[in-house]
């Protein structure tokens, strides 16, 4: 008798939970969950069917042309493939508006968006332009909420982290499917 999809999913989840016990929570987060989340952010942006997306270009909010499979850096407008093919990844990374490795802000969807390496790494997130973009897309209330959230005390247990890993893997697979059929 074949196992139902629910039973298979529960067995796979339990296996991941057992494997997660081999790692400290921070290590598990950094090695397995955060990279998936960052890939989801870029893949979902790349699978967005719109030909124009909002970005800051030369200090002003503009609509930037892009193709399916590409992301525009929210803080400079540079367009590149969502996933790199070279060692070290591609030109587009996932930047966080409120930079922090704290659990309260790390996986916050409105805090993480595609950014080019130059804006994200060399310009330390290009914060002035990032704030301008967040304000234009989400509003000042969201900026205030994200800044408050950075100081919130949030912790995830192993099961929650495994559930996030499963969720992000499913979202990544769905976005990649959209990219391949789009």
Number of C-alpha atoms within 10 A of each C-alpha: 3 5 8 8 9 9 10 12 13 11 12 13 17 14 12 18 17 14 13 19 12 10 13 10 16 13 12 19 23 12 12 16 22 19 15 20 24 22 21 26 26 27 26 23 21 26 22 20 16 12 12 14 18 18 27 23 17 11 13 13 19 17 15 20 17 21 17 18 23 23 33 30 30 28 32 24 24 22 20 21 19 29 18 13 10 8 6 7 12 15 21 26 26 23 27 25 24 21 16 12 15 15 18 18 25 19 18 14 13 16 20 21 25 31 30 26 19 18 22 22 13 10 10 13 22 19 17 11 22 26 18 20 23 21 14 14 14 11 13 14 11 15 19 10 10 19 16 13 17 18 13 13 10 11 12 14 8 20 16 12 21 24 15 20 22 18 16 21 17 13 19 21 15 16 22 18 12 18 18 11 6 11
